Amino acid sequence: MINPSIHGWIDKFFAEQKPFSDLFPASELDFYTRTRKTGFIFGHIVDFDVEKPIAIDAWLPVEVSKLGLLNTLFQTYRFVKKSNHQEDFILKAHTFYREIKPKSFNLLKKVLPANPVSIQLEELIHERVQTSDDLISKNFSNLVTNALLFADVLAFKQYLEKGNIPEKYSIRIEEVIISIVSLSLKSKTGISVHDELLQKLVENSVRYTKYSSSKTKTIDDLDLSYLENNLEKYYVIDLAGLSLWSDEKVENEERYFLYTLGKKLDIDEAIILKSIDFINSFISIHKDEIPYFNDVNPVKHFYDQTTENVSVIINRNKKRLIKELSQSKELMYLLAQSTKRDLDKDEKRKVKNQLLDICKSVPSLTIFLLPGGTLLLPLLIKFIPKMLPSAFNENIDD
């Protein structure tokens, strides 16, 4: 089983997926359609474009995004190079990310040159899948994932084809994305509850430009001359459709906006229609799972997501955690008491200190050692009593 939270997951992925098929994506449309089906285009991954299925039910969102980005980059390599050469792909992807170097991306701190290239790429991808700047992400290890990762794929394709990244390519792609999303939201026939959240997500996902409302007033003012290949055009069409979606459909007036945009991009109407149909279907199925389509209090959403993440981490390390707990009789006693009464201040301090010591010995629990991580200790304590033997909990009847 692959665990994207532990070093070595890239090598494990390739080892489990071999041998790879020699049937490479036949065209840009074929590659894009397969990628869109996974949800990667919309920042909500529900599957991977792989021959051997990978179960992700017990994965954290950031783990799904990491493998989704890696595999999409690899499928891009397969499409451009018509090759399954794992080592060459890893080397090129690593070099690509070192050349991008956005201002918020400190390679000196994030990558140790002594590590193998695949491990360095893991660190780069880990940093890449997270949004750039918000209070929650700073204090809690960037739990919100980047929704515009396909822009990396577009830049990687350019790098593979030309051997370098065109000057200011990523900046211009982000400027086009911002303009189209902003203009799409302005042209909607009605304002939906997700519009502000979607715009905020785009704002936190851009890395090369400072997000601001586009000065473009109409679709005729859009400068799309920088979009040269079909992948770029398919992507901005889908982003526009995503922005226009509301009330479980895209209205006729909004369809007109998409058709006009498609005409400016010289994209066939049949592709526009398939985009509309896919977006309607995808969002209708997964709407309850996509945060920016749910009008949820951000604090409650963060707490719910964090609770789920902590639960996954604890369940993965249940045996090791019980072993560590069993070596501290005082901690076991206090945790058992916490199920029956409120601990006093001194007891809570003892529990916190001893739990933090245990976290140091279980690598996956290092989230509790991060700045602000002690705020998550109540969640850890919440799950631990469920793991204690019934003899420690007098509230559980025989």
N, C-alpha and C positions, 0 to 999 in steps of 0.2 A: 504493500500500500504506500502511495506517495504522501508525504507530509511536507507541504510547501513552507512550513514554519521552521523546519530544521535543515541545516546545511546538507547539501548533497541531493536535493530534490530534482534538480535539472538532470543530473546523470541518471537518477532513478527513473525519471519520466522516459528518457530515451531507451533505457534498458528494457522497460516494460512494454514500450510500443513497437520495438523492433520485431520483425523486419518491416520496413515501410514499403508501401505500394509504389510501383513505378508509374502509376496513373496519376499524373500531375494535373492541377487545375487547367482546364482547357482554354479559358479566356478570363479577362478581367471580370466579366459578368458572372461567370461560373465561380470564380474565387470569392467575389463579393457576396453572392447569394448564399454560399455555404457559410461564410463568416457571419452574415446577418442572422442566419437561422440560429446561431448560438446565443444571440443577444449581446454579443460583444460591441456591436455598433451603438447600442443604446446604453451602454454602461451597466447592464444587468445581465450577467452571463448565466444561462440556464443549462448549457451543454458545451461540449468541445468538439471541434471538427477533427476527430481521431477515429481510427479504425477499430481500436479496442476501447470500449466504453470505460469511463472513469466515474465511479460513484462519488458524489460530492455532498450527499445529504448531511454529513456531520462536519462539513468544512466551514471555516469562517469566511465572510465575504472577501476579505483581503487575500486569502489563500486562493479562492476561485479566480479572482482577478489576476493574480500572479501567473497561474498556470494558463489562463486564457490569453494573456499578453504573450507569454513565451510561445505557445502553440501557434498563435496567429502570426507572429514574426517568423516562425519556422515554416508555416504554410506559404508565407510571402516568399521566403527563400526558395522553397520548392517550386513555386510558380515561376519565379524569375530565372532561377539557375537550372531548373529541370534536374535537380539533384537532391539526394537524401543525406548528403555528407554532414554528419552531426558535428564533427570537430570544426569544420570550416564555417558552419553556421554559427556556432558559439563564438568563434573568434571574430567573425564579422559583426555579429550583434553587439559584442563587447566593445569593439572599436567604434562602432556606430554611436553608442551611447556616450563614449568618452569624447566624441567629436561634437555632440549636440551641446553639452555643457550649458544648460540654462542657469541664470543667475542664482536661482534658489537651490541649485544642485551642487553640493560641495563634495566633489569626488575625493579629495584628500582625506576627508573625515569618513566617508562612507565605504571606501574601498582600500584594502590593504594589498599592495603590490605582491606580497609574498604568497598570497592565496592563489590556488589554481584559477584559470580563467573562468571556468564554469561557476565557481564559488563567487568570484567577483561579479559575474553577470547576475547571479541570484541577488546580490546586494543592490545592484543597479535597478533591477526590476522591482524589488521590494520598495525602494524609494519612489520609483516611477508611478506605481499604481495608486499612490496616495495623493489626496488633494493638497494644494500648496500652502494654504494659510487659513486656519481658523482656530479658535480657542480650544475647542474639543480635541482637534487633531494634535495640537501642540502638547497637550497634557496627557493624552491617552493614546499615543502611538499611531496617530493618523488612521482612525478606524473608518473614516469615510473614503471610499475609493474614487479614483479619477474617472470621470465619465467621457473624456475625450481621448482615450488611449488609441483610437484608430488613427489619430493624427500622427502618432509615432509610426504606425504601420505605413502610412503614406510616405513619410520621410525615409523610412528604411528601404522602401521600394526604390526611391530615388537614389539612395546610397548604393544599392546593389547594382542598379543599371548604369550609373555614371561614375562610380568609384569615389564619389564625394557627395556632400549635401549642398545643393544650390544655396548661394548666399541669401540669408534672410528667409529661407523657405518656410520654416516653422512659424516665423512671425507672420508672414503673409497668409498662411493657411488659417492661423488663428483669427486674423483680422476678417477673413472671409466668413468664418464660422460665426463670429460675433455679430457681423452685419446681418447675416441671413437669419439667425435666431432672433435677434432684436426686431428686425423688420417683420418676421413671421408673427411674432407676438403682437406687434402693433396692428397687423392687418386682420386679426381674428374678429369674427362677428360677435363674440362674447368672451368675457374674461372668466377663466376657470380657476379653481383653487390651486392648481399645480403650477400656474404660470410663474409666480414669484419664486417658488422653490426651484423650478427648472432653471430660471435665469441665475439664481444664486449658485446652483451646482455648476453651471457653465463658467461663472465668474471664478469659482474656486478651483476649476480644472485647468484654466489657461496657465501657461508657464512663461511665455515669452512676451506677452503684451499685457498691459494693464486694462482690465475690463472696464468699459464705459458704454453707455447707451450709444448705439450707432447714430451717426449724423445723417445716414442715408434716409431719405424721406419716402421714396417710392422704389418699387422693384426696378424701374427703368434707370435709377441712379446707381444700381449695384455694378461695381467693377469686378467682373468675373474673368477677366482676361488671363489672370494668373493660373486658372485651373486648366491644365493641359491634358490630363488623362482621365479616363472614364471612372476610375476608382474615386478620384476626388469629387467628380460630379455626382456619382451615385450617393456618396456620403453626405454632401450638403443637401441633396434632395431629401434624404431620409431625416436629417436633422430638422429641416423645415417642416416636414410632415409630423415629426414628433412634437414640435413646438405648436403646431396648429391643432393637434388632437385635443378634443374635449367632448364630454357627454357621449363617449363611446362611439364617436364617428368624426369624420372630417366633413364639414358642411360644403355645400356646392360652391359658395363664394371662396372658400378656402382651397377647394380643388382648383379653382381658376387661378389662384395665386401659384399653386404648384405647377400647373400646366404652363403658365407664363414663365416661371423660373426654368422649367425644363426646356422651353423654346429658346431662352437666352443661352442655355448650356448645350443646345443642339442634342437633347436627349429625347428619344422616341416616347410618344405618349403611352405606349403599352408598358414601358418600364415605370412611368409615373404611376399608372394605375396599379401595377403590382406592388409598388412601394406603399401606396395608400392601403391596399388590402392587407399587406403583411403587417403594417403598423397597427391597423385596427384589430387584427387577429392577435398579435403578440401582446398588446397592452390589455386587451380584454381578458386574456388568459392569465397574465402575470401582474395585473394592476395592483392587487393587494400586497404584492411582494416588493413593489418599486416605491421607495420612500417618497420621491417627489410627486407621486400621484395620490398621496394620502395627506389629508389636511390634519397632521398630527402635531401636537405640541413638541417642539424640538427637544426639550428636556426629557419628556416621556419617551420619545423615540430613541434618544441616546441611551436612556436607562434600559429600555427593553432590549436594544441591540447589545449593550454591554453585558446584560444578564445572560443572554444567549451565548455570547462569546466565552464568558467565564465558565458557563456550564460545559461547553465543549472542551475547554482546556482541562477542567477538573476531571471529566469523564475519561479523557485520554490518558491522564496520569493518575488514575484512581489507585492502582496497586502501589505505585511508588509513594503516593501521598499518604496512604494508610500506613505503609511501612515507616515513613518518617514520623508520623503522628504517634505511632505505637511506642516510639523511643522516648516520648515526652509524656509521662504519666500526669504531670500537673496540667499540661495543655489539654489532654484528653478529658480530664476531670472538669476543667473550666468550660470546654465546649459542650460537654454533656449538661452541665448546669445551665448554660445559656439557652437550652431548649425548654427550661422550666421557669427561669427567672431572669431578670435583668442583672447583668454583672455590674459590680461597682467600678469606680474609676480606676482603682489599682488593678483589678482583675482584667479590665479591658486593655490596660497598658501591657500587662504580661502576655495576654493573648496576641496582641499586635506584634510585640517584639519577637515572640517565639514563632509566629507564623511567617514573619519576614525572614527569619533565619531558615525556615524550611523552604521558602521560595528560592533562596540562594542555591539550594541543592537540587531543585527541580527546574531545569532550564526553561521549560515552557511557561513557568509561572513568573518569569522575570517582569511581566507587565506590572506586577504589584510593586516592583522596585523602582519603576520609572517615576519622574516628578509627578506628583498628584496620584500616584498609584495606591497610596494608603487609603484614598477615598473609596477604593474598590474592595477594601478588606471586609466590609459588612456583607458584600456579595459572596466572597469566599466563605465566610463564616456561615452564611445562609445555606450553602450547599454541603458543607462538611458534616453537620449533624446527620444528614441523610445517609452518610457513608459509615457512621460509627456503628459498631455492634449494638444490638438491642439492649445488652446488659448495661450500657452506658446511658441509656435513655429510659427513665422510669415512666415517661409519658406514653411509651409504646406498650400496649397490653400484649400478653402472651396469647 
